Amino acid sequence: MKLTMGEKIRILLKRKNVTIIELSKRLGTTNQNMANKFKRDNFSMNELEAIAEALDCEFEGYFVDKDGDKI
């Protein structure tokens, strides 16, 4: 079973000991807006990069073809 982006971010938040409220503050957005993003699993590439920066890590987005090769 594949994890959604929201699930991956939640795992990272737990590892970094950061709450969604704290992440919202770091990103300069409201907790409600962030909760809605998680609910819909709707993150833009720019938001994912900002989240990575706020959590002191890197985001590397990529496509994987059906053979498992990264593109």
Long-range contacts (C-beta under 8 A, 24 or more apart in sequence): 4-41, 5-41, 5-43, 5-48, 6-37, 6-38, 6-41, 6-43, 9-38, 9-43, 9-51, 10-38, 12-55, 12-57, 13-55, 16-55, 16-56, 18-55, 23-51, 23-54, 23-55, 26-54, 27-51, 27-54
